[in-house]
């Protein structure tokens, strides 16, 4: 039987009278874990432009346009933050834990034209070369993340040739959370519960699916989300198999409805949940049967998630893609899956580990205490309707605990 995590005794605000999220401890933990991974892989320097990874390494939140800001992070010593535009002038006195600041050079993904972009990238590479040389690291391995070919070519032309990709290392670093990170996810999950309730309240005939997105975003902002997303809302005949969404379709009596509150964020930590509603009537036996399959499958997978067990143990509970008449497992890649969650970026909320039949049976990953994972499944019939469920769990020494407490045991009938 699945277990739910204990609820927090505090909210998102700070207090002097109660131990809550300790942001300083969280900053230190993340930076030291990244340094540990760098030492493990023999990487003395990391040049990172992925916004989620910048935040993980530095605790800085900023403009999320690609490659307009980046950090030069070291396995030994203090990082150098290359910050964008006004943030460069605003942030040094706001983030005193960062000691060295530089203005970032950016070529706006090539918009100024190739010659201007290459010239700016040449200056960017000279800056990086100077900082590496000053620390005796020129010629050593440099992990690079989030840069395009223009940036990489400029670094090589500047004599920085021992370049490796940073993504695998950063995924490994982010995979194990400390108690503060897990509590951030729990607060995000609590905010999501309020958003689900608001969406449930407005599901009725005559409402367009786009209105659900507006309701979700408004509620998320009201309840304290750092980033509140409208979610991918599907209704009626568009609910199976999951695909296009928010087509301004008008909901009707008997429609199945589900949405993805994936990417609602608190302190950089992102949710990933689904729930299913039905509009103005009770579900019939066929719909109840679909949902029972989904609920049993999600629960069986969660019960397998324990330290020392592997994604192969959990993945055996997913049916093969042929169950739905599909030829390859890639046809259900993001629909029948478990995936790590945490400080992922937009469109990148897939962290270590991944649980599915496509990879896990052949290439299993081991569950560890401190991982956070979302498990999602679906059932239905093409152009008739479908149901979905996704739960977020944290891995404790005794197994997985669900952290999103919104009802999951049945299809919820929306108010009439």
Secondary structure by P-SEA (a helix, b strand, c coil): ccccccccccccccccccccccaaaaaaaaaaaaaaaaaaacccccccccaaaaaaaccccccccccccccccccccbbbbbcccccccccccccccccbbbbbbbcccccccaaaaaaaaaaaaaaaaaaaaaacccccbbbbccccaaaaaaaaaacccccccaaaaaaaaaccccaaaaaaaaaaaaaaaaaaaaaaaaccccccaaaaaaaaaaaaaaaccccccccccccccccccccccccccccccbbbbbbbccccccccbbbbbbbbbbccccccaaaaaaaaaaaaaaaaaaaaccccccccccccccccccccccccccccccccbbbbbcccccccccccccccccccccbbbbbbcccccccccccccccccccbbbbbbbbccccbbbcccccccccccccc
